[in-house]
């Protein structure tokens, strides 16, 4: 049987939502970035494991990402590449929301991996973010004592939206009490930059080939949420980073639905999809 079973309080919540007794929680705008690199074995992606104490997706292996900070949408940022309006057309969002999504994508990637898709000019990118001053700024961004716009402005950096490519759009199922309206991006690891085990929401990080991650998920050694699983499945067809970046994607919105199947409440994406299976 396809899908994810919902038991206990979550199952009852699903029944109440389907019956119209309670309304779903609104989904918050969010961005996720699949950071890519190549080694001798081929294409790899950067994954981090969320701490077991996290309220959402505890223990899951995910790509860097998070919610849009209201300041991401309001403040002026020096920008290179596709405009917020152009990104809005791609993701079917208004210009203000699109600006926030791209800023959140770059900011969250830096916060969660140390990778920064920005540079001192429109054609350059920061080559090293491992110093103590960079770490202080990263922690200030996480703590929200520093806005992303002020961070870039103080360092004289240009956000490189041209280093991002659109990939997907996922909305958390209505049964969840924490929901996100997430746009997925892909980006290559910039030359010279290194990912770091930066802690925070993650207790483990890894570079892994998409097919290997799927094998580990299928064997139960790691937990992959449906958006991560599907993205890894799609990326497993590629061997080179440029091939991924050159892909023209039609952005389709996925929202796994809740349904009663043989008396059991389950989350399902469609009739054929099997979560956790290759």
C-alpha positions in Angstrom: 0.0 0.0 0.0 1.4 3.4 -0.9 1.9 6.4 1.3 2.7 7.0 4.9 0.4 5.8 7.6 -1.0 8.3 10.1 -1.7 6.9 13.6 -2.8 8.3 16.9 -3.3 12.0 17.3 -2.1 12.7 13.8 -4.5 10.2 12.3 -7.4 11.8 14.2 -6.3 15.2 13.1 -6.3 14.0 9.5 -9.9 12.8 9.9 -11.0 16.1 11.4 -9.4 18.0 8.5 -11.1 15.8 5.9 -14.4 16.2 7.7 -14.0 20.0 7.9 -14.0 20.1 11.7 -10.6 21.9 11.8 -8.7 24.0 9.3 -5.2 23.3 8.2 -2.4 25.5 9.5 -1.2 28.0 6.8 2.0 27.1 5.1 5.0 29.5 5.5 7.1 30.5 2.5 10.5 28.7 2.6 13.4 27.8 0.3 15.6 24.8 0.0 18.9 24.5 -2.0 20.4 21.3 -3.3 24.2 22.0 -3.3 26.0 19.9 -5.9 29.6 18.9 -6.5 31.5 16.2 -8.5 34.2 13.8 -7.4 35.8 10.8 -9.0 32.6 8.8 -8.3 30.3 11.3 -10.0 27.7 13.8 -8.8 27.2 14.3 -5.1 24.7 16.3 -3.0 25.1 17.8 0.4 22.7 16.4 3.1 22.4 17.3 6.7 20.5 15.3 9.4 18.1 17.3 11.5 18.5 16.9 15.3 16.1 14.5 17.0 14.9 17.5 19.1 13.7 19.5 16.2 9.9 20.1 16.0 9.8 19.5 12.3 11.3 16.6 10.3 13.3 15.4 13.3 16.0 12.9 12.3 15.5 13.4 8.6 18.3 13.9 6.1 17.5 17.1 4.2 19.0 19.7 2.0 19.9 23.1 3.5 16.9 25.5 3.7 14.4 27.2 5.9 11.7 29.8 6.2 11.7 33.2 4.6 12.7 36.0 7.1 10.4 39.0 6.7 13.5 41.1 6.3 14.4 39.0 3.2 11.5 40.5 1.4 11.8 44.1 2.5 15.4 45.2 2.4 17.4 46.3 -0.6 20.1 43.9 -1.7 22.7 44.3 -4.5 21.6 41.6 -7.0 23.2 39.8 -10.0 21.3 37.5 -12.2 17.6 36.9 -12.8 15.5 39.6 -11.1 12.9 38.9 -8.3 10.3 39.5 -11.0 11.8 36.8 -13.2 12.0 34.4 -10.3 8.3 35.2 -9.5 7.3 34.1 -13.0 9.2 30.9 -12.6 7.7 30.0 -9.2 4.3 31.7 -9.8 4.8 34.1 -6.9 4.6 37.9 -6.6 7.8 39.8 -6.9 8.1 40.5 -3.1 7.7 36.8 -2.3 10.2 35.8 -4.9 12.8 38.2 -3.6 12.3 36.7 -0.1 12.6 33.1 -1.5 15.9 33.8 -3.3 17.4 35.7 -0.3 16.3 32.9 2.0 17.8 30.3 -0.3 21.2 32.0 -0.2 21.0 32.9 3.5 19.9 29.5 4.7 22.6 27.8 2.6 25.2 29.9 4.3 23.8 29.3 7.7 23.5 25.6 7.3 26.5 24.7 5.2 28.9 27.7 5.2 28.5 28.0 1.4 27.8 31.5 0.2 26.4 32.3 -3.2 27.6 35.9 -3.3 30.7 37.7 -4.3 32.4 41.2 -4.4 31.2 41.7 -8.0 28.5 40.5 -10.4 31.0 38.0 -11.9 32.8 36.7 -8.8 32.0 34.6 -5.8 33.6 34.5 -2.3 36.3 31.9 -2.3 36.6 31.2 1.5 34.1 31.6 4.3 35.9 29.7 7.0 37.4 32.5 9.1 36.3 33.5 12.6 34.7 36.7 11.3 32.6 34.7 8.8 31.5 32.4 11.6 30.5 35.3 13.8 28.3 36.7 11.0 26.8 33.2 10.4 25.8 32.9 14.0 24.4 36.4 14.0 22.3 35.5 11.0 21.0 32.4 12.7 20.2 34.4 15.8 18.5 37.1 13.7 20.6 39.8 15.3 21.9 40.5 11.8 19.8 40.8 8.7 20.9 39.2 5.4 20.9 42.6 3.7 23.1 44.2 6.4 25.4 41.2 6.2 25.9 41.6 2.4 26.0 45.4 2.6 28.6 45.5 5.3 30.9 43.1 3.3 30.2 44.8 0.0 28.8 41.6 -1.5 26.5 41.0 -4.4 23.9 38.2 -4.2 24.4 35.8 -7.2 20.9 34.7 -8.1 22.4 33.5 -11.4 24.2 30.7 -9.5 20.8 29.2 -8.6 18.5 27.1 -10.8 14.8 26.4 -10.0 14.0 22.7 -9.4 10.7 22.0 -7.6 7.8 23.3 -5.4 6.6 21.3 -2.4 3.9 22.2 0.1 3.7 20.3 3.4 0.6 18.1 3.8 -2.4 19.7 5.4 -2.3 17.3 8.4 1.0 18.7 9.7 1.0 21.4 12.4 4.1 23.1 11.0 3.7 23.6 7.2 6.0 25.1 4.6 5.4 26.3 1.0 8.9 25.5 -0.2 10.6 26.3 -3.5 13.6 24.0 -4.3 16.7 25.3 -6.0 19.9 23.6 -7.2 23.4 25.2 -7.1 27.0 24.1 -7.7 29.5 24.4 -4.8 31.5 27.5 -5.7 35.2 27.0 -6.5 37.3 27.2 -3.4 34.5 27.0 -0.9 34.2 24.2 1.5 31.1 22.9 3.4 31.5 22.7 7.1 29.9 20.8 9.9 28.3 23.9 11.3 25.9 22.4 13.8 22.8 24.3 14.7 19.7 22.4 13.6 21.9 19.5 12.2 23.9 16.8 14.1 25.5 15.2 11.1 26.3 16.3 7.5 27.5 14.3 4.5 28.3 14.5 0.8 26.7 11.5 -0.9 25.7 10.3 -4.4 22.0 10.5 -4.9 21.7 6.8 -5.7 23.6 5.8 -2.5 21.3 8.0 -0.4 18.3 6.3 -1.9 19.8 2.9 -1.2 20.4 3.9 2.4 16.9 5.3 2.7 15.4 2.1 1.2 17.4 0.0 3.7 16.2 2.1 6.6 19.6 3.4 7.5 18.6 7.0 6.9 15.2 8.7 6.9 14.2 10.6 3.8 11.1 12.8 3.6 9.1 12.5 0.3 10.4 15.8 -1.2 14.0 14.7 -0.5 13.4 11.2 -1.8 11.9 12.4 -5.0 14.6 15.0 -5.6 17.3 12.5 -5.1 15.5 10.1 -7.5 15.5 12.8 -10.1 19.1 13.8 -9.6 20.3 10.1 -9.7 19.8 10.3 -13.5 22.6 12.9 -13.8 26.4 12.3 -13.7 27.7 15.9 -14.0 26.9 19.1 -12.2 26.6 21.1 -15.5 24.0 18.7 -16.7 21.8 19.4 -13.7 22.2 23.2 -14.0 21.4 23.1 -17.7 18.1 21.2 -17.2 15.0 23.2 -18.1 12.5 22.4 -15.4 8.7 22.9 -15.5 8.0 23.8 -11.9 5.1 21.6 -10.7 3.6 22.0 -7.3 3.4 18.9 -5.1 1.4 18.6 -1.9 1.0 15.1 -0.6 -2.7 14.7 0.4 -4.4 12.9 3.2 -6.8 10.1 2.5 -8.5 7.2 4.2 -7.3 3.9 2.6 -8.9 0.6 3.9 -9.9 2.3 7.1 -6.4 3.8 7.7 -5.5 7.5 7.4 -2.4 7.9 5.2 -0.4 10.6 3.4 -0.2 9.9 -0.3 1.2 11.9 -3.3 -0.6 10.1 -6.1 -1.8 6.6 -7.0 1.5 5.3 -8.2 4.0 6.9 -5.8 5.6 4.8 -3.1 7.4 6.8 -0.4 10.6 5.1 0.7 10.8 2.8 -2.4 13.0 3.2 -5.5 
